[in-house]
Amino acid sequence: MLAFASSTAPIASIRGSALDTRVPSPNDVWPAIEHLDPRIGFCIDVGHTARAGSDPAEAILNFKDRLYDCHFKDITDAHGKNTKVETEVGRGVLDVPAMLRSLLKIGYQGHVGFEHEKTPEDPLPGLAESVGYTKGVLKELA
């Protein structure tokens, strides 16, 4: 994989998952990749990170040099172990302003994808609410 990758583009981002006890958070992934090519980094899923017991805003700051992807969402229970705890951004327990401040502070230029798995049969209303709330928070932070 390294032989075919450009010298600057990220080649892999590893996502921790609270549902997987082997690598539940970025803190658990770090020991496995810290000595590897720096183009191998993280996808921080803020919901999984919180459910694994780590602060997503802090993880964004701690791993900023290797953060290549971010799954953005909110959850109703930081101890829940399934997707039933996911909700529209702003309706849950995650500190959305803190996560956004962290992304802004590091000047993050990578991918941020909204995840809305609460209503897979009709995700657009929940996704629209999440985007609207996030835009409002960003406006307040500006």
Long-range contacts (C-beta under 8 A, 24 or more apart in sequence): 2-37, 2-39, 5-39, 8-39, 9-39, 10-39, 10-40, 10-41, 10-68, 10-110, 11-37, 11-39, 11-40, 12-39, 12-40, 12-41, 13-40, 13-41, 13-42, 13-43, 13-68, 13-69, 14-40, 14-41, 14-42, 14-43, 15-42, 15-43, 15-44, 15-45, 15-48, 15-69, 15-71, 16-42, 16-44, 16-45, 16-48, 16-49, 16-52, 17-45, 17-48, 17-52, 18-47, 18-48, 18-49, 18-50, 18-51, 18-52, 18-81, 19-48, 19-81, 19-82, 24-48, 24-51, 24-52, 24-53, 25-49, 25-52, 25-53, 25-54, 25-59, 26-54, 26-59, 26-62, 26-63, 27-52, 27-54, 27-59, 27-62, 28-52, 30-63, 33-66, 38-65, 38-66, 40-66, 41-65, 41-66, 41-67, 41-68, 42-66, 42-67, 42-68, 42-69, 43-68, 43-69, 43-70, 43-71, 44-69, 44-70, 44-71, 45-70, 45-71, 45-73, 45-115, 46-70, 46-71, 46-72, 46-73, 46-94, 46-99, 47-71, 47-73, 47-74, 47-75, 47-85, 47-86, 47-94, 47-115, 50-75, 50-78, 50-93, 50-94, 51-75, 51-78, 51-79, 51-80, 51-81, 51-85, 55-98, 56-94, 56-95, 56-99, 56-102, 57-95, 57-98, 57-99, 57-101, 57-102, 58-102, 60-99, 60-102, 60-103, 60-106, 60-108, 61-102, 61-105, 61-106, 64-106, 64-108, 67-106, 67-108, 67-110, 68-110, 68-111, 69-110, 69-111, 69-113, 70-103, 70-108, 70-110, 70-111, 70-112, 70-113, 71-113, 71-115, 72-99, 72-112, 72-113, 72-114, 72-115, 72-130, 72-134, 73-114, 73-115, 73-116, 73-117, 73-130, 74-130, 83-117, 83-118, 86-115, 86-116, 86-117, 86-118, 87-118, 87-126, 88-116, 88-118, 88-126, 88-129, 88-130, 88-133, 89-114, 89-129, 89-130, 89-131, 89-133, 89-134, 90-129, 90-130, 90-133, 90-134, 90-137, 96-133, 96-134, 96-137, 97-137, 97-140, 97-141, 100-134, 100-137, 100-138, 100-141, 101-141, 104-141
